[in-house]
Amino acid sequence: MKKPELKNKIRRFRFDNNEMTQGELANRVGVTRQTIIALEARKYVPSLALAFRIARAFRVTVEEVFQYEDVGIQ
């Protein structure tokens, strides 16, 4: 069975929001720039609270930013 994966569109949303920098997003959601880098590289899975803060920073839903893929669940 394939490992579940949490994908995100943070980089795309940053670009679509006046080319917001990683640092600007980090400041808005209360984390370090390194956290945003790790999220974009899919090396870090955010807490639910952080996922909501990121989505709100872009004025979209959590599901628009994050996509969970698990091929084992139907």
LINKA-V487516 format. One record per residue. N is the residue number from 1. RES is the residue in one small letter. OMEGA is omega in whole degrees, -180 to 180 (999 if undefined). NEAR is the number of other C-alpha atoms within 8 Angstrom. D_FIRST is the distance of its C-alpha to the first C-alpha in whole Angstrom. Layout:
BEGIN
N,RES,OMEGA,NEAR,D_FIRST  N,RES,OMEGA,NEAR,D_FIRST
END
This chain:
BEGIN
1,m,-179,4,0  2,k,179,6,4  3,k,177,5,7  4,p,-177,8,9  5,e,175,7,12  6,l,178,10,16  7,k,178,9,18  8,n,180,10,22  9,k,-177,10,25  10,i,-179,9,27  11,r,179,7,29  12,r,180,7,29  13,f,177,10,31  14,r,180,14,33  15,f,-179,9,34  16,d,179,7,35  17,n,177,8,37  18,n,179,6,40  19,e,178,7,38  20,m,179,9,37  21,t,176,7,37  22,q,178,10,34  23,g,178,8,37  24,e,178,8,38  25,l,179,14,35  26,a,179,13,34  27,n,-179,10,38  28,r,-174,7,37  29,v,173,10,34  30,g,177,6,36  31,v,177,8,33  32,t,177,9,34  33,r,179,11,34  34,q,177,6,31  35,t,179,10,29  36,i,178,12,29  37,i,-180,9,28  38,a,178,10,25  39,l,-179,13,24  40,e,179,11,25  41,a,-179,7,23  42,r,176,10,20  43,k,-177,7,20  44,y,177,8,21  45,v,-176,7,20  46,p,170,8,23  47,s,178,6,25  48,l,180,6,25  49,a,179,7,29  50,l,178,9,28  51,a,178,11,26  52,f,-180,10,29  53,r,178,9,32  54,i,179,11,30  55,a,-180,13,30  56,r,178,9,33  57,a,179,10,35  58,f,-179,9,34  59,r,178,6,35  60,v,178,9,32  61,t,177,9,29  62,v,-178,10,26  63,e,177,6,24  64,e,-179,9,26  65,v,-174,12,25  66,f,179,11,22  67,q,179,9,18  68,y,179,8,15  69,e,176,8,12  70,d,-176,9,9  71,v,-178,8,8  72,g,-178,6,6  73,i,180,4,10  74,q,999,3,13
END
